[in-house]
Amino acid sequence: MTLRTVGVEEELLLIDGGNSRPAAVGPEVVEAAAGSDHPLEHELKQEQVEIGSRPSTSIPAILAEFRELRSAAARAAQARGATIAAVATSPWKVEPQTTPDDRYARMTERFGLLARQQLTCGQHVHVAVASRNEGVAVLDRIRGWLPVLTAISANSPFWQGQDTDYASFRSVLWGRWPTAGPTDPFGDEAGYDQAVRELIASGAAMDDGMIYSTPGCRRATRPSRSGWPTCVPTSRTRS
């Protein structure tokens, strides 16, 4: 049996070291980590940064690397007077600041308040597939397990200083994107591609990078990290 490679990405909330509030220092933290063995990535909001493991068939190896990545992110944040928190939503009131970036600016212009409020963090598990058709088959068959995955990964009961009475309020916030959430079965690669074309044509997404269905069949987004297949099924969970 061929072992499949797995890779994990995670968005981390940046917290001010003085007042423990979300800190809009993402660009500075990314700069602090530039040139290191563990560079960081920008995200939609300045109050967050992203880390990502290399693909591996060894879960213990991914866990070890992830500990290193979180430590590196914490050091870079500390250099800018902040720390990191692996939480899906901010427990404190915050007015998120959009990261300066042409794409993010276009997203904010098109989606307005939805994009301006979208400060959520997640952990994305990417599993390699042999082909795009196999990836679509995974999407169609994993749908029944999504409530279980959400339940075991929930860690966002608070938002904007309130107890939301939800275990995973991130799921509620993320579900406001017009392309997010569970989908009907696609059937095959052609069905998936047709659904993507229709979403883009309708204006629900700017391009296929904004197909946020749960789970999703995604192209690699990190050209600096070798080894990603063209298409991977993605389960967005938090541990």
C-alpha atoms as an extended CHARMM CRD file, in Angstrom:
* protein
*
       239  EXT
         1         1  MET       CA              0.0000000000        0.0000000000        0.0000000000  PROA      1               0.0000000000
         2         2  THR       CA              1.3300000000        3.4120000000       -0.9490000000  PROA      2               0.0000000000
         3         3  LEU       CA              1.5010000000        5.8170000000        1.9580000000  PROA      3               0.0000000000
         4         4  ARG       CA             -0.0040000000        9.2210000000        1.2660000000  PROA      4               0.0000000000
         5         5  THR       CA              1.8450000000       12.3960000000        2.1320000000  PROA      5               0.0000000000
         6         6  VAL       CA              0.2280000000       14.7850000000        4.5750000000  PROA      6               0.0000000000
         7         7  GLY       CA              0.9640000000       18.4380000000        5.1850000000  PROA      7               0.0000000000
         8         8  VAL       CA             -0.4900000000       20.8990000000        7.6660000000  PROA      8               0.0000000000
         9         9  GLU       CA             -0.9470000000       24.6630000000        7.5320000000  PROA      9               0.0000000000
        10        10  GLU       CA             -2.0050000000       26.7760000000       10.4940000000  PROA      10              0.0000000000
        11        11  GLU       CA             -2.9840000000       30.3910000000       11.0030000000  PROA      11              0.0000000000
        12        12  LEU       CA             -1.9180000000       31.8560000000       14.3430000000  PROA      12              0.0000000000
        13        13  LEU       CA             -3.4420000000       34.8260000000       16.1330000000  PROA      13              0.0000000000
        14        14  LEU       CA             -0.9410000000       37.5190000000       17.1550000000  PROA      14              0.0000000000
        15        15  ILE       CA             -1.3550000000       38.8520000000       20.6960000000  PROA      15              0.0000000000
        16        16  ASP       CA              0.1470000000       42.0470000000       22.1250000000  PROA      16              0.0000000000
        17        17  GLY       CA              2.6580000000       41.1710000000       24.8240000000  PROA      17              0.0000000000
        18        18  GLY       CA              1.5800000000       44.1040000000       26.9670000000  PROA      18              0.0000000000
        19        19  ASN       CA             -2.2110000000       44.0840000000       27.0050000000  PROA      19              0.0000000000
        20        20  SER       CA             -2.9860000000       40.5830000000       25.6540000000  PROA      20              0.0000000000
        21        21  ARG       CA             -5.1430000000       42.0040000000       22.8440000000  PROA      21              0.0000000000
        22        22  PRO       CA             -4.8850000000       41.0750000000       19.1610000000  PROA      22              0.0000000000
        23        23  ALA       CA             -1.9430000000       42.9400000000       17.6290000000  PROA      23              0.0000000000
        24        24  ALA       CA             -1.8070000000       44.1140000000       13.9980000000  PROA      24              0.0000000000
        25        25  VAL       CA              1.8760000000       43.2690000000       13.5850000000  PROA      25              0.0000000000
        26        26  GLY       CA              1.6480000000       40.4610000000       11.0280000000  PROA      26              0.0000000000
        27        27  PRO       CA              3.8100000000       42.1370000000        8.3620000000  PROA      27              0.0000000000
        28        28  GLU       CA              6.4880000000       42.9650000000       10.9560000000  PROA      28              0.0000000000
        29        29  VAL       CA              6.4730000000       39.4030000000       12.3230000000  PROA      29              0.0000000000
        30        30  VAL       CA              6.7780000000       37.9500000000        8.8190000000  PROA      30              0.0000000000
        31        31  GLU       CA              9.7040000000       40.3150000000        8.2170000000  PROA      31              0.0000000000
        32        32  ALA       CA             11.3460000000       39.2380000000       11.4730000000  PROA      32              0.0000000000
        33        33  ALA       CA             11.2470000000       35.5980000000       10.3250000000  PROA      33              0.0000000000
        34        34  ALA       CA             12.4690000000       36.3280000000        6.7870000000  PROA      34              0.0000000000
        35        35  GLY       CA             15.6830000000       34.5230000000        5.9150000000  PROA      35              0.0000000000
        36        36  SER       CA             15.3080000000       32.0280000000        8.7600000000  PROA      36              0.0000000000
        37        37  ASP       CA             14.8740000000       28.2740000000        8.4660000000  PROA      37              0.0000000000
        38        38  HSD       CA             11.1700000000       28.7510000000        9.2410000000  PROA      38              0.0000000000
        39        39  PRO       CA              9.7590000000       31.6920000000        7.2420000000  PROA      39              0.0000000000
        40        40  LEU       CA              6.1960000000       32.8000000000        7.8670000000  PROA      40              0.0000000000
        41        41  GLU       CA              3.4070000000       33.7330000000        5.4680000000  PROA      41              0.0000000000
        42        42  HSD       CA              1.0910000000       36.7330000000        5.4080000000  PROA      42              0.0000000000
        43        43  GLU       CA             -2.6300000000       36.2330000000        5.9000000000  PROA      43              0.0000000000
        44        44  LEU       CA             -5.7440000000       38.2830000000        5.1860000000  PROA      44              0.0000000000
        45        45  LYS       CA             -5.5030000000       40.1830000000        8.4630000000  PROA      45              0.0000000000
        46        46  GLN       CA             -2.5050000000       41.8110000000       10.1010000000  PROA      46              0.0000000000
        47        47  GLU       CA             -3.4130000000       40.1500000000       13.3930000000  PROA      47              0.0000000000
        48        48  GLN       CA             -2.3410000000       36.7300000000       12.0940000000  PROA      48              0.0000000000
        49        49  VAL       CA              0.4640000000       34.8190000000       10.3950000000  PROA      49              0.0000000000
        50        50  GLU       CA              0.6030000000       31.3770000000        8.8150000000  PROA      50              0.0000000000
        51        51  ILE       CA              2.9620000000       28.4370000000        9.2240000000  PROA      51              0.0000000000
        52        52  GLY       CA              3.0970000000       25.2740000000        7.1200000000  PROA      52              0.0000000000
        53        53  SER       CA              4.8260000000       21.9060000000        7.3080000000  PROA      53              0.0000000000
        54        54  ARG       CA              6.5100000000       20.0400000000        4.4990000000  PROA      54              0.0000000000
        55        55  PRO       CA              4.6450000000       17.0380000000        3.0590000000  PROA      55              0.0000000000
        56        56  SER       CA              5.5140000000       13.8070000000        4.8550000000  PROA      56              0.0000000000
        57        57  THR       CA              4.2690000000       10.2720000000        5.2980000000  PROA      57              0.0000000000
        58        58  SER       CA              5.2630000000       10.3910000000        8.9810000000  PROA      58              0.0000000000
        59        59  ILE       CA              2.7890000000       11.9570000000       11.3970000000  PROA      59              0.0000000000
        60        60  PRO       CA              5.4110000000       12.0810000000       14.2150000000  PROA      60              0.0000000000
        61        61  ALA       CA              7.7280000000       13.9550000000       11.8400000000  PROA      61              0.0000000000
        62        62  ILE       CA              4.9810000000       16.4670000000       11.0320000000  PROA      62              0.0000000000
        63        63  LEU       CA              4.2750000000       16.9200000000       14.7510000000  PROA      63              0.0000000000
        64        64  ALA       CA              7.9550000000       17.5460000000       15.4690000000  PROA      64              0.0000000000
        65        65  GLU       CA              8.2190000000       20.0310000000       12.6200000000  PROA      65              0.0000000000
        66        66  PHE       CA              5.0630000000       21.7810000000       13.7460000000  PROA      66              0.0000000000
        67        67  ARG       CA              6.5190000000       22.2870000000       17.2150000000  PROA      67              0.0000000000
        68        68  GLU       CA              9.5600000000       23.8790000000       15.5930000000  PROA      68              0.0000000000
        69        69  LEU       CA              7.3680000000       26.0720000000       13.3890000000  PROA      69              0.0000000000
        70        70  ARG       CA              5.2710000000       27.3030000000       16.2960000000  PROA      70              0.0000000000
        71        71  SER       CA              8.4150000000       28.0260000000       18.3150000000  PROA      71              0.0000000000
        72        72  ALA       CA              9.9080000000       29.9560000000       15.3980000000  PROA      72              0.0000000000
        73        73  ALA       CA              6.6840000000       31.9390000000       14.9920000000  PROA      73              0.0000000000
        74        74  ALA       CA              6.6890000000       32.7190000000       18.7320000000  PROA      74              0.0000000000
        75        75  ARG       CA             10.2800000000       33.9910000000       18.5360000000  PROA      75              0.0000000000
        76        76  ALA       CA              9.5060000000       36.2090000000       15.5440000000  PROA      76              0.0000000000
        77        77  ALA       CA              6.4160000000       37.5660000000       17.3040000000  PROA      77              0.0000000000
        78        78  GLN       CA              8.3750000000       38.2150000000       20.4850000000  PROA      78              0.0000000000
        79        79  ALA       CA             10.8780000000       40.2500000000       18.4760000000  PROA      79              0.0000000000
        80        80  ARG       CA              7.9760000000       42.5610000000       17.6220000000  PROA      80              0.0000000000
        81        81  GLY       CA              6.5150000000       42.7130000000       21.1290000000  PROA      81              0.0000000000
        82        82  ALA       CA              3.8530000000       40.0620000000       20.5860000000  PROA      82              0.0000000000
        83        83  THR       CA              3.1430000000       36.3860000000       21.1090000000  PROA      83              0.0000000000
        84        84  ILE       CA              1.0720000000       33.7590000000       19.2960000000  PROA      84              0.0000000000
        85        85  ALA       CA             -2.1350000000       31.9090000000       20.1170000000  PROA      85              0.0000000000
        86        86  ALA       CA             -3.5080000000       28.8580000000       18.3000000000  PROA      86              0.0000000000
        87        87  VAL       CA             -7.1700000000       29.8460000000       18.5860000000  PROA      87              0.0000000000
        88        88  ALA       CA             -9.7670000000       29.9960000000       15.8370000000  PROA      88              0.0000000000
        89        89  THR       CA            -11.3830000000       33.3160000000       16.8310000000  PROA      89              0.0000000000
        90        90  SER       CA            -10.3410000000       36.2260000000       19.0050000000  PROA      90              0.0000000000
        91        91  PRO       CA            -11.9200000000       36.2000000000       22.4800000000  PROA      91              0.0000000000
        92        92  TRP       CA            -11.3740000000       39.9880000000       22.6390000000  PROA      92              0.0000000000
        93        93  LYS       CA            -13.0360000000       42.8230000000       20.7730000000  PROA      93              0.0000000000
        94        94  VAL       CA            -10.9620000000       43.7830000000       17.7560000000  PROA      94              0.0000000000
        95        95  GLU       CA            -11.2590000000       45.7680000000       14.5360000000  PROA      95              0.0000000000
        96        96  PRO       CA             -9.1680000000       43.6110000000       12.1920000000  PROA      96              0.0000000000
        97        97  GLN       CA             -6.7340000000       45.3930000000        9.8900000000  PROA      97              0.0000000000
        98        98  THR       CA             -6.3670000000       44.0580000000        6.3580000000  PROA      98              0.0000000000
        99        99  THR       CA             -2.8490000000       43.1560000000        5.2830000000  PROA      99              0.0000000000
       100       100  PRO       CA             -1.5950000000       45.4770000000        2.5050000000  PROA      100             0.0000000000
       101       101  ASP       CA             -1.9010000000       43.3280000000       -0.6010000000  PROA      101             0.0000000000
       102       102  ASP       CA             -3.5800000000       43.8490000000       -3.9750000000  PROA      102             0.0000000000
       103       103  ARG       CA             -5.5640000000       40.6190000000       -3.7760000000  PROA      103             0.0000000000
       104       104  TYR       CA             -6.7560000000       41.2780000000       -0.2310000000  PROA      104             0.0000000000
       105       105  ALA       CA             -7.7560000000       44.8000000000       -1.2620000000  PROA      105             0.0000000000
       106       106  ARG       CA             -9.8650000000       43.4170000000       -4.1260000000  PROA      106             0.0000000000
       107       107  MET       CA            -11.4720000000       40.8620000000       -1.8020000000  PROA      107             0.0000000000
       108       108  THR       CA            -12.3650000000       43.6060000000        0.6660000000  PROA      108             0.0000000000
       109       109  GLU       CA            -13.7640000000       45.8520000000       -2.0560000000  PROA      109             0.0000000000
       110       110  ARG       CA            -15.9580000000       43.0640000000       -3.4250000000  PROA      110             0.0000000000
       111       111  PHE       CA            -17.1230000000       41.4140000000       -0.1990000000  PROA      111             0.0000000000
       112       112  GLY       CA            -17.2710000000       44.4620000000        2.0860000000  PROA      112             0.0000000000
       113       113  LEU       CA            -18.0960000000       43.8820000000        5.7460000000  PROA      113             0.0000000000
       114       114  LEU       CA            -17.7150000000       40.1260000000        5.3710000000  PROA      114             0.0000000000
       115       115  ALA       CA            -14.0410000000       40.5230000000        4.4360000000  PROA      115             0.0000000000
       116       116  ARG       CA            -13.4320000000       43.3560000000        6.8970000000  PROA      116             0.0000000000
       117       117  GLN       CA            -14.6390000000       41.2200000000        9.8270000000  PROA      117             0.0000000000
       118       118  GLN       CA            -12.9570000000       38.0040000000        8.7110000000  PROA      118             0.0000000000
       119       119  LEU       CA            -10.3920000000       37.4360000000       11.4460000000  PROA      119             0.0000000000
       120       120  THR       CA            -10.4940000000       33.6540000000       11.8480000000  PROA      120             0.0000000000
       121       121  CYS       CA             -7.6870000000       31.1380000000       12.1920000000  PROA      121             0.0000000000
       122       122  GLY       CA             -7.7050000000       27.4950000000       11.1820000000  PROA      122             0.0000000000
       123       123  GLN       CA             -5.5660000000       24.4210000000       10.8390000000  PROA      123             0.0000000000
       124       124  HSD       CA             -5.6900000000       22.9010000000        7.3550000000  PROA      124             0.0000000000
       125       125  VAL       CA             -4.7700000000       19.2640000000        6.8050000000  PROA      125             0.0000000000
       126       126  HSD       CA             -3.7560000000       18.4290000000        3.2290000000  PROA      126             0.0000000000
       127       127  VAL       CA             -3.7110000000       14.7980000000        2.1180000000  PROA      127             0.0000000000
       128       128  ALA       CA             -2.1970000000       13.8410000000       -1.2440000000  PROA      128             0.0000000000
       129       129  VAL       CA             -4.3610000000       12.1630000000       -3.8670000000  PROA      129             0.0000000000
       130       130  ALA       CA             -3.3360000000       10.2350000000       -6.9650000000  PROA      130             0.0000000000
       131       131  SER       CA             -5.5060000000       12.2970000000       -9.3200000000  PROA      131             0.0000000000
       132       132  ARG       CA             -8.0770000000       15.0600000000       -9.3730000000  PROA      132             0.0000000000
       133       133  ASN       CA            -10.8390000000       12.5020000000       -9.9170000000  PROA      133             0.0000000000
       134       134  GLU       CA             -9.7440000000       10.6770000000       -6.7900000000  PROA      134             0.0000000000
       135       135  GLY       CA             -9.7410000000       13.9970000000       -4.9500000000  PROA      135             0.0000000000
       136       136  VAL       CA            -13.3130000000       14.7080000000       -6.0070000000  PROA      136             0.0000000000
       137       137  ALA       CA            -14.3430000000       11.1930000000       -4.9330000000  PROA      137             0.0000000000
       138       138  VAL       CA            -12.9050000000       11.9150000000       -1.4840000000  PROA      138             0.0000000000
       139       139  LEU       CA            -14.8940000000       15.1500000000       -1.2560000000  PROA      139             0.0000000000
       140       140  ASP       CA            -18.1210000000       13.3570000000       -2.1310000000  PROA      140             0.0000000000
       141       141  ARG       CA            -17.5770000000       10.6050000000        0.4340000000  PROA      141             0.0000000000
       142       142  ILE       CA            -16.2840000000       12.5620000000        3.4150000000  PROA      142             0.0000000000
       143       143  ARG       CA            -19.3500000000       14.7840000000        3.6410000000  PROA      143             0.0000000000
       144       144  GLY       CA            -21.0460000000       12.5950000000        6.2440000000  PROA      144             0.0000000000
       145       145  TRP       CA            -18.0540000000       12.9050000000        8.5700000000  PROA      145             0.0000000000
       146       146  LEU       CA            -17.9080000000       16.7040000000        8.5870000000  PROA      146             0.0000000000
       147       147  PRO       CA            -20.0440000000       17.1270000000       11.7550000000  PROA      147             0.0000000000
       148       148  VAL       CA            -17.7300000000       14.7400000000       13.6130000000  PROA      148             0.0000000000
       149       149  LEU       CA            -14.6100000000       16.5630000000       12.4200000000  PROA      149             0.0000000000
       150       150  THR       CA            -16.1150000000       19.8890000000       13.4390000000  PROA      150             0.0000000000
       151       151  ALA       CA            -17.0820000000       18.5690000000       16.8700000000  PROA      151             0.0000000000
       152       152  ILE       CA            -13.6690000000       17.1300000000       17.7300000000  PROA      152             0.0000000000
       153       153  SER       CA            -11.7800000000       20.1950000000       16.4960000000  PROA      153             0.0000000000
       154       154  ALA       CA            -13.9890000000       22.9660000000       17.9320000000  PROA      154             0.0000000000
       155       155  ASN       CA            -12.0910000000       25.6370000000       19.8940000000  PROA      155             0.0000000000
       156       156  SER       CA            -13.8320000000       28.9530000000       19.2030000000  PROA      156             0.0000000000
       157       157  PRO       CA            -16.6310000000       29.6300000000       21.7030000000  PROA      157             0.0000000000
       158       158  PHE       CA            -15.7570000000       33.3460000000       22.0350000000  PROA      158             0.0000000000
       159       159  TRP       CA            -15.9540000000       36.1840000000       19.5250000000  PROA      159             0.0000000000
       160       160  GLN       CA            -15.6630000000       39.9660000000       19.9710000000  PROA      160             0.0000000000
       161       161  GLY       CA            -15.6850000000       39.6890000000       23.7620000000  PROA      161             0.0000000000
       162       162  GLN       CA            -18.7620000000       37.4760000000       23.9280000000  PROA      162             0.0000000000
       163       163  ASP       CA            -19.5230000000       33.8680000000       24.7310000000  PROA      163             0.0000000000
       164       164  THR       CA            -21.3460000000       32.8560000000       21.5530000000  PROA      164             0.0000000000
       165       165  ASP       CA            -22.8830000000       29.6560000000       23.0080000000  PROA      165             0.0000000000
       166       166  TYR       CA            -21.2760000000       27.8220000000       20.0720000000  PROA      166             0.0000000000
       167       167  ALA       CA            -18.3530000000       25.4470000000       20.4400000000  PROA      167             0.0000000000
       168       168  SER       CA            -17.1200000000       26.3850000000       16.9590000000  PROA      168             0.0000000000
       169       169  PHE       CA            -18.1810000000       29.9260000000       16.1200000000  PROA      169             0.0000000000
       170       170  ARG       CA            -15.4410000000       29.9580000000       13.5100000000  PROA      170             0.0000000000
       171       171  SER       CA            -17.6140000000       27.5800000000       11.4910000000  PROA      171             0.0000000000
       172       172  VAL       CA            -20.4340000000       30.1270000000       11.6200000000  PROA      172             0.0000000000
       173       173  LEU       CA            -18.2070000000       33.0380000000       10.6100000000  PROA      173             0.0000000000
       174       174  TRP       CA            -16.4640000000       31.1080000000        7.8340000000  PROA      174             0.0000000000
       175       175  GLY       CA            -19.7880000000       29.8860000000        6.5140000000  PROA      175             0.0000000000
       176       176  ARG       CA            -20.7390000000       33.4530000000        5.5700000000  PROA      176             0.0000000000
       177       177  TRP       CA            -18.4350000000       33.2940000000        2.5450000000  PROA      177             0.0000000000
       178       178  PRO       CA            -20.6400000000       32.4350000000       -0.4610000000  PROA      178             0.0000000000
       179       179  THR       CA            -18.3920000000       29.5240000000       -1.4690000000  PROA      179             0.0000000000
       180       180  ALA       CA            -17.8820000000       28.0520000000        2.0210000000  PROA      180             0.0000000000
       181       181  GLY       CA            -19.4510000000       25.0580000000        3.7180000000  PROA      181             0.0000000000
       182       182  PRO       CA            -20.5280000000       21.5600000000        2.6360000000  PROA      182             0.0000000000
       183       183  THR       CA            -21.4940000000       20.9410000000       -0.9750000000  PROA      183             0.0000000000
       184       184  ASP       CA            -23.6980000000       18.5830000000       -2.9240000000  PROA      184             0.0000000000
       185       185  PRO       CA            -21.8080000000       15.6320000000       -4.4790000000  PROA      185             0.0000000000
       186       186  PHE       CA            -19.8490000000       16.5950000000       -7.5920000000  PROA      186             0.0000000000
       187       187  GLY       CA            -19.7920000000       13.1180000000       -9.1230000000  PROA      187             0.0000000000
       188       188  ASP       CA            -16.5110000000       13.5040000000      -10.9600000000  PROA      188             0.0000000000
       189       189  GLU       CA            -13.8200000000       15.9670000000      -11.9790000000  PROA      189             0.0000000000
       190       190  ALA       CA            -16.0310000000       17.5170000000      -14.6460000000  PROA      190             0.0000000000
       191       191  GLY       CA            -18.8000000000       18.1420000000      -12.1230000000  PROA      191             0.0000000000
       192       192  TYR       CA            -16.3700000000       19.7900000000       -9.7430000000  PROA      192             0.0000000000
       193       193  ASP       CA            -14.9080000000       22.0200000000      -12.4590000000  PROA      193             0.0000000000
       194       194  GLN       CA            -18.3850000000       23.0280000000      -13.6010000000  PROA      194             0.0000000000
       195       195  ALA       CA            -19.3610000000       24.0250000000      -10.0710000000  PROA      195             0.0000000000
       196       196  VAL       CA            -16.2010000000       26.1220000000       -9.7490000000  PROA      196             0.0000000000
       197       197  ARG       CA            -16.8410000000       27.8610000000      -13.0900000000  PROA      197             0.0000000000
       198       198  GLU       CA            -20.3960000000       28.7070000000      -12.0440000000  PROA      198             0.0000000000
       199       199  LEU       CA            -19.2770000000       30.1670000000       -8.7110000000  PROA      199             0.0000000000
       200       200  ILE       CA            -16.6900000000       32.3620000000      -10.4130000000  PROA      200             0.0000000000
       201       201  ALA       CA            -19.0950000000       33.4280000000      -13.1660000000  PROA      201             0.0000000000
       202       202  SER       CA            -21.7180000000       34.3910000000      -10.5800000000  PROA      202             0.0000000000
       203       203  GLY       CA            -19.2570000000       36.5930000000       -8.6860000000  PROA      203             0.0000000000
       204       204  ALA       CA            -19.3410000000       34.4090000000       -5.5750000000  PROA      204             0.0000000000
       205       205  ALA       CA            -15.5760000000       33.9160000000       -5.9920000000  PROA      205             0.0000000000
       206       206  MET       CA            -12.9190000000       36.0150000000       -7.7080000000  PROA      206             0.0000000000
       207       207  ASP       CA            -11.1030000000       32.8730000000       -8.8600000000  PROA      207             0.0000000000
       208       208  ASP       CA            -10.5770000000       29.2370000000       -7.8880000000  PROA      208             0.0000000000
       209       209  GLY       CA             -8.4020000000       30.3440000000       -4.9670000000  PROA      209             0.0000000000
       210       210  MET       CA            -11.6040000000       31.4710000000       -3.2470000000  PROA      210             0.0000000000
       211       211  ILE       CA            -13.3850000000       28.1030000000       -3.3960000000  PROA      211             0.0000000000
       212       212  TYR       CA            -13.7760000000       27.6080000000        0.3480000000  PROA      212             0.0000000000
       213       213  SER       CA            -15.9660000000       24.4910000000        0.3870000000  PROA      213             0.0000000000
       214       214  THR       CA            -15.4810000000       22.1020000000        3.2890000000  PROA      214             0.0000000000
       215       215  PRO       CA            -13.6130000000       19.9670000000        2.5130000000  PROA      215             0.0000000000
       216       216  GLY       CA            -11.9620000000       21.3120000000       -0.6100000000  PROA      216             0.0000000000
       217       217  CYS       CA             -9.8540000000       20.2010000000       -3.5510000000  PROA      217             0.0000000000
       218       218  ARG       CA             -7.0650000000       22.7390000000       -3.5890000000  PROA      218             0.0000000000
       219       219  ARG       CA             -4.0230000000       23.5190000000       -5.6800000000  PROA      219             0.0000000000
       220       220  ALA       CA             -0.7190000000       24.0150000000       -3.8970000000  PROA      220             0.0000000000
       221       221  THR       CA             -0.3940000000       27.5540000000       -2.5510000000  PROA      221             0.0000000000
       222       222  ARG       CA              3.2220000000       27.3740000000       -1.4200000000  PROA      222             0.0000000000
       223       223  PRO       CA              5.5690000000       27.2050000000       -4.4120000000  PROA      223             0.0000000000
       224       224  SER       CA              8.5150000000       27.4430000000       -2.0080000000  PROA      224             0.0000000000
       225       225  ARG       CA              7.5320000000       24.1560000000       -0.3730000000  PROA      225             0.0000000000
       226       226  SER       CA              8.2760000000       21.3060000000       -2.7500000000  PROA      226             0.0000000000
       227       227  GLY       CA              6.3310000000       18.1050000000       -2.9800000000  PROA      227             0.0000000000
       228       228  TRP       CA              2.7130000000       19.2170000000       -3.0250000000  PROA      228             0.0000000000
       229       229  PRO       CA              0.5120000000       17.4140000000       -5.5500000000  PROA      229             0.0000000000
       230       230  THR       CA             -1.5730000000       19.4750000000       -7.9340000000  PROA      230             0.0000000000
       231       231  CYS       CA             -4.8030000000       18.7380000000       -6.0880000000  PROA      231             0.0000000000
       232       232  VAL       CA             -5.3540000000       17.7150000000       -2.4770000000  PROA      232             0.0000000000
       233       233  PRO       CA             -8.4560000000       17.0860000000       -0.3890000000  PROA      233             0.0000000000
       234       234  THR       CA             -8.4430000000       19.5010000000        2.5190000000  PROA      234             0.0000000000
       235       235  SER       CA            -10.1160000000       19.0610000000        5.8870000000  PROA      235             0.0000000000
       236       236  ARG       CA            -10.1030000000       22.2460000000        7.9160000000  PROA      236             0.0000000000
       237       237  THR       CA             -9.8660000000       21.2230000000       11.5450000000  PROA      237             0.0000000000
       238       238  ARG       CA             -8.4550000000       22.5840000000       14.7840000000  PROA      238             0.0000000000
       239       239  SER       CA             -6.8840000000       20.4690000000       17.4620000000  PROA      239             0.0000000000
